[in-house]
């Protein structure tokens, strides 16, 4: 009976995740004047992205003139700002085979005066240059066109008190040079109190708000309210902001953020094969993505322009969207209170299950060990399967190799996701029911493959040692459903406490899901400690659908962002899903079919990664 509940819950969760990841339908050219219309924005995309327009190219001058005309036609006061290329930009330019002699950059600036020039202004920012061989319909023509359409809609809504500055930067693809020049000394620089930057690393998918100024609580509050009016809602969470700030790469937004300016950075990263590629054409661009990023930019800019006061730097907020429709958040310290509630719920469940279902503390401990085996085994196996699709980005021999790896990302994601599923099936089938030498051997072979393909990796080797050790002692596996479930909840809450202490902006993944599972466990324990009838399985299934659906939606975006080098992130997210569905694990009689399925799924996942190299072969290095 539990198998049917499991299949139903996972099916609904997957459907919920797929729906969450959908882009909104693009609004046509006949949309109301005060709304954002991708149909109207696409007219600019088609004109700007006719050909590549890198710095110094003939089409670069064509696009400059076109954009200045468009800004003037929108009623903005236009000007330009010239500047030199930085030494790093010169090296990059000449590395592509061109000469940087006599090449400079030109920022394009438009100003829509507000009714009160004394108030801090709001800036909409995107870059208009491309790499040398891409029309750049997505990166960043979509952002430029979305800004033009947003300005038109803002004017249609009537005058605002604050001044709007449109900054179309140059040289972003070389070294963020246009942003460096503007924020380094333009007279308007110190008048700007908030920035909205638009970017792209692909040609589709939902637009995510992935970066803010530091101390973002007030910024997120305004963005959440504005985003509720945007077509398709918003996608954002504090984990993305936390991770991106610690990554070595940056966008134009990096420059004002370092100056302490508040604001938001929006981008879409789906259809990664279009990133910096000849395939990034207006015809290939997802118009739903244009609608999503443009509508968020419009609503956020309009809210800032009409706000009595712009957001100030205070403290960072812990927050996340729920299914792309609403943003919830809390101060970091509240996480400790939520952990306390989760521990209370888990304690009630354990007490009831001990008295009514025979749960022992030892078996709950074995359930936590199952979680450690899942994490360590999954980390090794996903890394091995991922490497079958090609080297990590850090070991790519050229930029072209990196772009090829981006094109392989969907295959990598499929391979990694199936690997996580295979480990979950093996755990559900029972680690004690399979030959321990086979399991240990597979994990050891996977670790050896990782070392051969990518060199010595201390994390993978350590995980392999733990996984092999636990595999050789299958008696440490949980012996009851309650033991497996409460052990996993306890492990997640321990991880949540560690994250809460070290990185509270990232802790919500563990704290929120752990609280959801603990509440479901308490309800189930009091309704039916046997976990065999609908009264107890229903709250478990509801929690599994909502929690697993939310995590699966997050997992896709996370993998697109960092999965190329860290596919094991899916294992951590998979552990959260496993915790939510663990009480729905099938009866022991299905152990053998589950273990056979685990092996088959692992082979299919490995096959997808290998297929990536065939479908998206490595291309020869390009020259200008």
TORTI-752070 format. One record per residue (C-alpha): residue number from 1; residue in one letter; x, y, z. Coordinates in steps of 0.25 Angstrom, whole numbers, plus 5000, padded with zeros to 4 digits. Each point is the difference from the previous one (the first is absolute). Example, Ala and Ser with C-alpha at 12.3 -4.5 7.8 and 13.67 -1.06 7.14 Angstrom:
# TORTI-752070
- seq	type	X	Y	Z
- 1	A	5049	4982	5031 $
- 2	S	5006	5014	4998 $
# end
This chain:
# TORTI-752070
- seq	type	X	Y	Z
- 1	X	5000	5000	5000 $
- 2	X	5011	5010	5003 $
- 3	X	5006	4998	4986 $
- 4	X	4988	5006	4994 $
- 5	X	5000	5012	5010 $
- 6	X	5015	5001	4996 $
- 7	X	4998	5000	4985 $
- 8	X	4988	5010	5001 $
- 9	X	5008	5009	5009 $
- 10	X	5012	5001	4992 $
- 11	X	4992	5001	4987 $
- 12	X	4992	5012	5006 $
- 13	X	5013	5006	5005 $
- 14	X	5007	4999	4987 $
- 15	X	4988	5006	4993 $
- 16	X	5000	5012	5010 $
- 17	X	5015	5002	4997 $
- 18	X	4998	5000	4985 $
- 19	X	4989	5010	5002 $
- 20	X	5008	5009	5009 $
- 21	X	5011	5000	4989 $
- 22	X	4991	5005	4989 $
- 23	X	5003	5014	4994 $
- 24	X	4987	5009	4998 $
- 25	X	4994	5001	4987 $
- 26	X	5005	5012	4993 $
- 27	X	4991	5012	4999 $
- 28	X	4997	5005	4985 $
- 29	X	5002	5013	4994 $
- 30	X	4986	5004	5003 $
- 31	X	5002	4999	5015 $
- 32	X	4995	5012	5009 $
- 33	X	5010	5011	4999 $
- 34	X	5003	4999	5015 $
- 35	X	5004	4986	4999 $
- 36	X	5013	4993	4996 $
- 37	X	4999	4994	4986 $
- 38	X	5010	4990	4995 $
- 39	X	4994	5002	4986 $
- 40	X	5004	5014	5000 $
- 41	X	5013	4997	5006 $
- 42	X	5003	4990	4989 $
- 43	X	5000	5011	4989 $
- 44	X	5012	5006	5007 $
- 45	X	5007	4986	5002 $
- 46	X	4998	4997	4985 $
- 47	X	5006	5013	4996 $
- 48	X	5012	5000	5010 $
- 49	X	5004	4986	4999 $
- 50	X	5000	4999	4984 $
- 51	X	5015	4997	5001 $
- 52	X	5011	4999	5011 $
- 53	X	5004	5014	5005 $
- 54	X	5012	4999	5008 $
- 55	X	5008	5012	5005 $
- 56	X	5007	5007	4988 $
- 57	X	4992	4992	4989 $
- 58	X	4992	5007	4989 $
- 59	X	4987	4995	5006 $
- 60	X	5004	5005	5014 $
- 61	X	4999	5014	4994 $
- 62	X	4987	4997	4993 $
- 63	X	4994	4995	5013 $
- 64	X	5005	5013	5008 $
- 65	X	4993	5009	4990 $
- 66	X	4987	4992	5000 $
- 67	X	5000	5000	5016 $
- 68	X	5002	5014	5001 $
- 69	X	4988	5003	4990 $
- 70	X	4992	4990	5008 $
- 71	X	5003	5007	5013 $
- 72	X	4997	5014	4995 $
- 73	X	4987	4995	4994 $
- 74	X	4996	4995	5014 $
- 75	X	5001	5015	5004 $
- 76	X	5014	4998	5008 $
- 77	X	5011	5010	5000 $
- 78	X	5011	4992	4994 $
- 79	X	5015	5001	5001 $
- 80	X	5012	4991	4998 $
- 81	X	5013	4997	5009 $
- 82	X	5013	4996	4993 $
- 83	X	5011	4992	5007 $
- 84	X	5012	4992	4998 $
- 85	X	5001	4985	5000 $
- 86	X	5006	4994	5013 $
- 87	X	5013	4992	4998 $
- 88	X	4992	4987	5003 $
- 89	X	4990	5004	4989 $
- 90	X	5012	5003	4990 $
- 91	X	5006	4986	5003 $
- 92	X	4986	4993	4998 $
- 93	X	4998	5008	4987 $
- 94	X	5013	4997	4994 $
- 95	X	4999	4985	5005 $
- 96	X	4989	4999	4990 $
- 97	X	5009	5004	4989 $
- 98	X	4996	5015	4999 $
- 99	X	5008	5012	5002 $
- 100	X	4995	5010	5011 $
- 101	X	5008	5012	4995 $
- 102	X	4991	5012	4999 $
- 103	X	4988	4992	5006 $
- 104	X	4992	5006	5012 $
- 105	X	4987	4998	5006 $
- 106	X	4987	5009	5000 $
- 107	X	4989	4999	5010 $
- 108	X	4986	5005	4996 $
- 109	X	4993	5008	5011 $
- 110	X	4985	5004	5000 $
- 111	X	4994	5008	5011 $
- 112	X	4985	5002	5003 $
- 113	X	4999	5011	5010 $
- 114	X	4991	4998	5012 $
- 115	X	4991	5011	5006 $
- 116	X	5010	5001	5012 $
- 117	X	5015	5001	4995 $
- 118	X	5004	5000	5015 $
- 119	X	4996	4985	5002 $
- 120	X	5010	4989	4997 $
- 121	X	4998	4994	4986 $
- 122	X	4998	4986	4995 $
- 123	X	5008	4994	4989 $
- 124	X	4996	4989	4990 $
- 125	X	5013	4994	4995 $
- 126	X	5004	4990	4989 $
- 127	X	5011	4998	4990 $
- 128	X	4999	5001	4985 $
- 129	X	5013	4994	4995 $
- 130	X	5001	4986	4997 $
- 131	X	5011	4989	4998 $
- 132	X	5006	5000	4986 $
- 133	X	4993	4989	4994 $
- 134	X	4986	5001	5006 $
- 135	X	4988	5009	4997 $
- 136	X	4998	5000	5015 $
- 137	X	4984	4999	4999 $
- 138	X	5000	4996	5014 $
- 139	X	5013	5005	5006 $
- 140	X	4997	5011	5001 $
- 141	X	4991	5005	4989 $
- 142	X	4988	4995	5007 $
- 143	X	5004	5008	5012 $
- 144	X	5002	5013	4992 $
- 145	X	4987	4998	4993 $
- 146	X	4993	4997	5013 $
- 147	X	5005	5013	5006 $
- 148	X	4995	5008	4988 $
- 149	X	4986	4993	5001 $
- 150	X	5000	5003	5015 $
- 151	X	5003	5014	4998 $
- 152	X	4988	5002	4990 $
- 153	X	4991	4993	5010 $
- 154	X	5005	5009	5012 $
- 155	X	4997	5012	4992 $
- 156	X	4986	4995	4997 $
- 157	X	4998	4999	5015 $
- 158	X	5002	5014	5002 $
- 159	X	5011	5009	5006 $
- 160	X	5008	4995	5012 $
- 161	X	5007	5008	5011 $
- 162	X	5013	4994	4998 $
- 163	X	5009	5001	4987 $
- 164	X	5002	4987	4992 $
- 165	X	5014	4998	4994 $
- 166	X	5002	4990	4989 $
- 167	X	5014	4995	4999 $
- 168	X	5004	4992	4988 $
- 169	X	5014	4996	5003 $
- 170	X	5011	4996	4990 $
- 171	X	5011	4990	5001 $
- 172	X	4994	4991	5010 $
- 173	X	5004	4988	4993 $
- 174	X	5015	5004	5001 $
- 175	X	5001	5004	5014 $
- 176	X	4988	5007	5005 $
- 177	X	5007	5012	4995 $
- 178	X	4988	5009	4997 $
- 179	X	4994	4998	5014 $
- 180	X	5014	5003	5006 $
- 181	X	5001	5013	4992 $
- 182	X	4986	5005	5004 $
- 183	X	5001	4996	5014 $
- 184	X	5014	5005	5001 $
- 185	X	4997	5015	4997 $
- 186	X	4987	5004	4992 $
- 187	X	4993	5012	5006 $
- 188	X	4987	4992	5002 $
- 189	X	5007	4989	5008 $
- 190	X	4998	5006	5013 $
- 191	X	4985	5003	4997 $
- 192	X	4996	4986	4998 $
- 193	X	4994	4993	5013 $
- 194	X	4996	4986	4994 $
- 195	X	5003	4992	4987 $
- 196	X	4993	4989	4992 $
- 197	X	5009	4993	4991 $
- 198	X	4996	4990	4990 $
- 199	X	5008	4988	4995 $
- 200	X	5000	4987	4993 $
- 201	X	5008	4987	5000 $
- 202	X	4992	4992	4990 $
- 203	X	4988	5002	4991 $
- 204	X	4988	4996	5008 $
- 205	X	4994	4996	5014 $
- 206	X	4994	5008	5011 $
- 207	X	5008	5013	5004 $
- 208	X	5005	4999	5014 $
- 209	X	5004	5011	5009 $
- 210	X	5014	4995	5005 $
- 211	X	5007	5012	5005 $
- 212	X	4997	5012	5009 $
- 213	X	5008	5010	5007 $
- 214	X	5005	4997	5014 $
- 215	X	4990	5001	5012 $
- 216	X	4989	4997	4991 $
- 217	X	4988	4998	5009 $
- 218	X	4993	5013	4995 $
- 219	X	5003	4997	4986 $
- 220	X	4994	4987	5000 $
- 221	X	4988	5005	5007 $
- 222	X	4997	5010	4989 $
- 223	X	5004	4990	4989 $
- 224	X	4990	4989	5006 $
- 225	X	4989	5010	5000 $
- 226	X	5003	5005	4986 $
- 227	X	5003	4986	4994 $
- 228	X	4986	4996	5004 $
- 229	X	4995	5009	4989 $
- 230	X	5010	4994	4990 $
- 231	X	4995	4991	4989 $
- 232	X	5004	4986	5005 $
- 233	X	5004	5004	5014 $
- 234	X	5014	5000	5005 $
- 235	X	5011	4989	5002 $
- 236	X	5011	5004	5010 $
- 237	X	5005	4995	5013 $
- 238	X	5011	5004	5010 $
- 239	X	5008	4988	4997 $
- 240	X	5003	5005	4986 $
- 241	X	5004	5013	5005 $
- 242	X	5009	4994	5010 $
- 243	X	5007	4991	4990 $
- 244	X	5001	5010	4989 $
- 245	X	5007	5010	5009 $
- 246	X	5011	4990	5003 $
- 247	X	5002	4996	4985 $
- 248	X	5012	5006	4993 $
- 249	X	4992	5005	4988 $
- 250	X	4991	5012	4999 $
- 251	X	4991	5009	4992 $
- 252	X	4999	5015	4998 $
- 253	X	4992	5000	5013 $
- 254	X	5012	4996	5008 $
- 255	X	5006	5014	4998 $
- 256	X	4989	5008	5007 $
- 257	X	4998	4989	5010 $
- 258	X	5014	5001	5005 $
- 259	X	4997	5015	5001 $
- 260	X	4989	4997	5010 $
- 261	X	4989	5003	4990 $
- 262	X	4987	4992	5003 $
- 263	X	4993	4993	4988 $
- 264	X	4997	4987	4993 $
- 265	X	5006	4992	4989 $
- 266	X	4991	4992	4991 $
- 267	X	5004	4989	4990 $
- 268	X	4995	4987	4993 $
- 269	X	5009	4988	4998 $
- 270	X	4992	4990	4993 $
- 271	X	5003	4995	4986 $
- 272	X	5015	5001	5003 $
- 273	X	5005	4996	4987 $
- 274	X	4996	5014	4995 $
- 275	X	5010	5007	5009 $
- 276	X	5011	5007	4992 $
- 277	X	4996	4992	4988 $
- 278	X	4996	5003	4986 $
- 279	X	4987	4993	5003 $
- 280	X	4996	5012	5009 $
- 281	X	4991	5006	4990 $
- 282	X	4986	5007	5001 $
- 283	X	4993	4988	4995 $
- 284	X	5007	4991	5010 $
- 285	X	4997	5009	5012 $
- 286	X	4989	4996	5009 $
- 287	X	4990	5011	5000 $
- 288	X	4994	4995	5013 $
- 289	X	5013	5003	5007 $
- 290	X	5000	5014	4994 $
- 291	X	4986	5002	5006 $
- 292	X	5005	4995	5013 $
- 293	X	5012	5008	5002 $
- 294	X	4994	5012	4994 $
- 295	X	4988	5000	5008 $
- 296	X	5008	4998	5013 $
- 297	X	5009	5012	4996 $
- 298	X	4988	5009	4997 $
- 299	X	4993	4997	5013 $
- 300	X	5012	5001	5009 $
- 301	X	5005	5013	4993 $
- 302	X	4986	5006	5001 $
- 303	X	4999	4997	5014 $
- 304	X	5014	5006	5003 $
- 305	X	4996	5013	4992 $
- 306	X	4988	5002	5008 $
- 307	X	5005	4995	5014 $
- 308	X	5000	5011	5011 $
- 309	X	5014	4995	5003 $
- 310	X	5010	4990	4993 $
- 311	X	5004	4988	5007 $
- 312	X	5012	5002	5010 $
- 313	X	5010	4990	5004 $
- 314	X	4996	4993	5013 $
- 315	X	5002	4985	5001 $
- 316	X	4999	4988	4990 $
- 317	X	4986	4993	5000 $
- 318	X	4998	4985	5000 $
- 319	X	4990	4998	4989 $
- 320	X	4995	4992	4988 $
- 321	X	4989	5000	4990 $
- 322	X	4989	4989	5001 $
- 323	X	4997	4994	4987 $
- 324	X	5004	5013	4993 $
- 325	X	4988	5007	5005 $
- 326	X	5002	5006	5013 $
- 327	X	5013	5004	5008 $
- 328	X	5000	4997	5015 $
- 329	X	5012	5003	5009 $
- 330	X	5005	5003	5014 $
- 331	X	5012	5006	5008 $
- 332	X	5011	4990	5001 $
- 333	X	4998	4998	5016 $
- 334	X	4986	4995	4997 $
- 335	X	5006	4987	4994 $
- 336	X	5004	4996	5014 $
- 337	X	4986	5001	5005 $
- 338	X	4995	4992	4988 $
- 339	X	5011	4989	5003 $
- 340	X	4994	5000	5014 $
- 341	X	4986	4997	4995 $
- 342	X	5005	4989	4991 $
- 343	X	5007	4993	5011 $
- 344	X	4987	5001	5008 $
- 345	X	4993	4994	4989 $
- 346	X	5010	4989	4999 $
- 347	X	5000	4997	5015 $
- 348	X	4985	4999	5000 $
- 349	X	5001	4990	4988 $
- 350	X	5011	4992	5006 $
- 351	X	4993	4999	5014 $
- 352	X	4987	4995	4993 $
- 353	X	5007	4990	4991 $
- 354	X	5008	4995	5011 $
- 355	X	4988	4996	5009 $
- 356	X	4991	4996	4988 $
- 357	X	5009	4995	4989 $
- 358	X	5012	4994	5007 $
- 359	X	5010	5011	4995 $
- 360	X	5013	5000	5007 $
- 361	X	5011	5011	5001 $
- 362	X	5010	4990	4994 $
- 363	X	4991	4998	4988 $
- 364	X	4999	5015	4998 $
- 365	X	5015	5001	5001 $
- 366	X	5001	4990	4989 $
- 367	X	4990	5008	4992 $
- 368	X	5010	5012	5001 $
- 369	X	5011	4990	4995 $
- 370	X	4991	4997	4988 $
- 371	X	5000	5015	4997 $
- 372	X	5015	5001	5001 $
- 373	X	5002	4988	4991 $
- 374	X	4990	5006	4990 $
- 375	X	5008	5013	5000 $
- 376	X	5014	4994	4999 $
- 377	X	4996	4990	4990 $
- 378	X	4992	5010	4991 $
- 379	X	5012	5010	5001 $
- 380	X	5010	4990	4994 $
- 381	X	4990	4994	4990 $
- 382	X	4995	5013	4994 $
- 383	X	5014	5006	4999 $
- 384	X	5004	4987	4992 $
- 385	X	4988	5000	4991 $
- 386	X	5001	5015	4998 $
- 387	X	5015	4999	4995 $
- 388	X	4995	4990	4989 $
- 389	X	4994	5012	4993 $
- 390	X	5014	5007	5000 $
- 391	X	5009	5008	5009 $
- 392	X	4996	5010	5011 $
- 393	X	5000	5015	4996 $
- 394	X	5012	5002	5008 $
- 395	X	5008	4990	4991 $
- 396	X	4994	5005	4987 $
- 397	X	5012	5002	4990 $
- 398	X	4993	5013	4994 $
- 399	X	4988	5009	5000 $
- 400	X	4994	4992	4989 $
- 401	X	5002	4987	5008 $
- 402	X	4992	5007	5011 $
- 403	X	4989	5004	4990 $
- 404	X	4999	4986	4996 $
- 405	X	4999	4995	5014 $
- 406	X	4988	5010	5002 $
- 407	X	4993	4994	4988 $
- 408	X	5002	4986	5007 $
- 409	X	4993	5005	5013 $
- 410	X	4986	4994	4997 $
- 411	X	5007	4986	4998 $
- 412	X	5008	5002	5012 $
- 413	X	4988	5004	5008 $
- 414	X	4993	4988	4996 $
- 415	X	5011	4991	5003 $
- 416	X	5002	5006	5014 $
- 417	X	4985	4999	5003 $
- 418	X	4999	4986	4996 $
- 419	X	5012	4996	5008 $
- 420	X	4994	5007	5013 $
- 421	X	4987	4992	4997 $
- 422	X	5008	4987	4999 $
- 423	X	5007	5002	5013 $
- 424	X	4986	5003	5006 $
- 425	X	4994	4987	4994 $
- 426	X	5012	4992	5006 $
- 427	X	4997	5006	5014 $
- 428	X	4985	4998	4999 $
- 429	X	5003	4985	4995 $
- 430	X	5009	4998	5012 $
- 431	X	5015	5002	5002 $
- 432	X	5000	4987	5008 $
- 433	X	4993	4992	4989 $
- 434	X	5011	5001	4989 $
- 435	X	5014	4994	5000 $
- 436	X	5009	5010	5008 $
- 437	X	5012	4997	4991 $
- 438	X	4993	5004	4988 $
- 439	X	4995	5013	5005 $
- 440	X	5014	5003	5006 $
- 441	X	5007	4996	4987 $
- 442	X	4991	5009	4991 $
- 443	X	5002	5012	5009 $
- 444	X	5015	4998	5000 $
- 445	X	5001	4998	4985 $
- 446	X	4992	5013	4999 $
- 447	X	5010	5008	5009 $
- 448	X	5011	4994	4992 $
- 449	X	4994	5005	4987 $
- 450	X	4999	5014	5006 $
- 451	X	5014	5000	5003 $
- 452	X	5004	4995	4986 $
- 453	X	4992	5010	4993 $
- 454	X	5002	5013	5009 $
- 455	X	5011	4997	5009 $
- 456	X	5001	4998	5015 $
- 457	X	4987	5006	5007 $
- 458	X	5001	4999	5015 $
- 459	X	4985	5002	5002 $
- 460	X	4997	4989	4991 $
- 461	X	5010	4991	5006 $
- 462	X	4995	5003	5014 $
- 463	X	4986	4997	4996 $
- 464	X	5004	4987	4993 $
- 465	X	5007	4995	5012 $
- 466	X	4988	5003	5009 $
- 467	X	4990	4994	4990 $
- 468	X	5008	4987	4998 $
- 469	X	5002	4999	5015 $
- 470	X	4985	5001	5002 $
- 471	X	4997	4991	4989 $
- 472	X	5008	4989	5006 $
- 473	X	4992	5001	5013 $
- 474	X	4985	4999	4994 $
- 475	X	4996	4996	5014 $
- 476	X	5000	5015	5003 $
- 477	X	4988	5002	4991 $
- 478	X	4987	5004	5006 $
- 479	X	4991	4988	5003 $
- 480	X	4987	5008	5001 $
- 481	X	4992	5010	4992 $
- 482	X	5000	5009	5013 $
- 483	X	5015	4998	5002 $
- 484	X	5003	5004	4986 $
- 485	X	4991	5012	5000 $
- 486	X	5003	5006	5013 $
- 487	X	5015	4998	4998 $
- 488	X	5000	5008	4987 $
- 489	X	4992	5011	5007 $
- 490	X	5010	5001	5011 $
- 491	X	5012	5000	4990 $
- 492	X	4993	5011	4992 $
- 493	X	4998	5008	5013 $
- 494	X	5015	4998	5004 $
- 495	X	5004	5005	4986 $
- 496	X	4990	5012	5001 $
- 497	X	5006	5004	5014 $
- 498	X	5014	5000	4994 $
- 499	X	4995	5008	4988 $
- 500	X	4993	5009	5009 $
- 501	X	5013	5003	5008 $
- 502	X	5009	5001	4988 $
- 503	X	4991	5006	4989 $
- 504	X	4986	5003	5004 $
- 505	X	4996	5005	4986 $
- 506	X	5002	4986	4995 $
- 507	X	4994	4993	5012 $
- 508	X	4985	5001	4996 $
- 509	X	5001	4988	4991 $
- 510	X	5003	4991	5012 $
- 511	X	4992	5008	5010 $
- 512	X	4987	5001	4992 $
- 513	X	5000	4986	4994 $
- 514	X	5004	4994	5014 $
- 515	X	4988	5008	5007 $
- 516	X	4991	4995	4989 $
- 517	X	5004	4985	5002 $
- 518	X	5000	5001	5015 $
- 519	X	4986	5006	5000 $
- 520	X	4995	4989	4990 $
- 521	X	5007	4989	5009 $
- 522	X	4993	5005	5013 $
- 523	X	4986	5000	4993 $
- 524	X	5003	4986	4994 $
- 525	X	5004	4995	5014 $
- 526	X	4988	5004	5007 $
- 527	X	4990	4996	4988 $
- 528	X	5006	4986	4997 $
- 529	X	5013	4996	5006 $
- 530	X	5000	4988	4991 $
- 531	X	5002	5009	4988 $
- 532	X	4990	4990	4992 $
- 533	X	4987	5008	4999 $
- 534	X	4996	5012	4993 $
- 535	X	4998	5009	5012 $
- 536	X	5015	4999	5002 $
- 537	X	5005	4999	4986 $
- 538	X	4992	5012	4995 $
- 539	X	5007	5011	5008 $
- 540	X	5013	4993	4996 $
- 541	X	4996	5000	4985 $
- 542	X	4996	5015	5001 $
- 543	X	5013	5004	5006 $
- 544	X	5008	4992	4990 $
- 545	X	4992	5006	4988 $
- 546	X	5002	5014	5005 $
- 547	X	5014	4999	5005 $
- 548	X	5006	4991	4989 $
- 549	X	4993	5008	4990 $
- 550	X	5007	5013	5005 $
- 551	X	5013	4993	5001 $
- 552	X	5000	4994	4986 $
- 553	X	4997	5014	4995 $
- 554	X	5012	5006	5007 $
- 555	X	5009	4988	4996 $
- 556	X	4998	5003	4985 $
- 557	X	5005	5015	5002 $
- 558	X	5011	4996	5009 $
- 559	X	5005	4990	4991 $
- 560	X	5000	5010	4988 $
- 561	X	5008	5009	5009 $
- 562	X	5011	4991	5006 $
- 563	X	4997	4986	4996 $
- 564	X	5011	5000	4989 $
- 565	X	5011	5000	5011 $
- 566	X	4992	4995	5012 $
- 567	X	4989	4990	4996 $
- 568	X	5000	4995	5014 $
- 569	X	4991	5011	5004 $
- 570	X	4989	4992	4994 $
- 571	X	5003	4989	5011 $
- 572	X	4998	5010	5011 $
- 573	X	4987	5004	4994 $
- 574	X	4996	4986	4997 $
- 575	X	5002	4997	5015 $
- 576	X	4990	5010	5004 $
- 577	X	4990	4993	4990 $
- 578	X	5004	4987	5006 $
- 579	X	4997	5005	5014 $
- 580	X	4986	5004	4995 $
- 581	X	4996	4987	4993 $
- 582	X	5007	4990	5009 $
- 583	X	4988	4996	5008 $
- 584	X	4994	4996	4986 $
- 585	X	5011	4990	4997 $
- 586	X	4994	4987	4994 $
- 587	X	4998	4988	5008 $
- 588	X	5012	4990	5002 $
- 589	X	4994	4991	4990 $
- 590	X	5004	5009	4989 $
- 591	X	5015	5002	5004 $
- 592	X	5005	4991	4989 $
- 593	X	4993	5008	4988 $
- 594	X	5004	5013	5006 $
- 595	X	5015	4996	5001 $
- 596	X	4999	4995	4985 $
- 597	X	4994	5013	4996 $
- 598	X	5011	5007	5008 $
- 599	X	5011	4994	4991 $
- 600	X	4992	5002	4987 $
- 601	X	4998	5015	5004 $
- 602	X	5014	5002	5003 $
- 603	X	5004	4994	4986 $
- 604	X	4990	5009	4993 $
- 605	X	5006	5012	5007 $
- 606	X	5014	4996	4996 $
- 607	X	4995	4998	4986 $
- 608	X	4994	5014	5000 $
- 609	X	5013	5006	5004 $
- 610	X	5008	4993	4989 $
- 611	X	4990	5003	4990 $
- 612	X	5002	5015	5003 $
- 613	X	5014	4999	4993 $
- 614	X	4994	4994	4988 $
- 615	X	4988	5010	4999 $
- 616	X	5009	5012	5003 $
- 617	X	5014	4997	4995 $
- 618	X	5011	5009	5004 $
- 619	X	5003	5011	4990 $
- 620	X	5013	5005	4995 $
- 621	X	5004	5013	5006 $
- 622	X	4994	5012	4993 $
- 623	X	5008	5013	4996 $
- 624	X	4995	5013	4997 $
# end
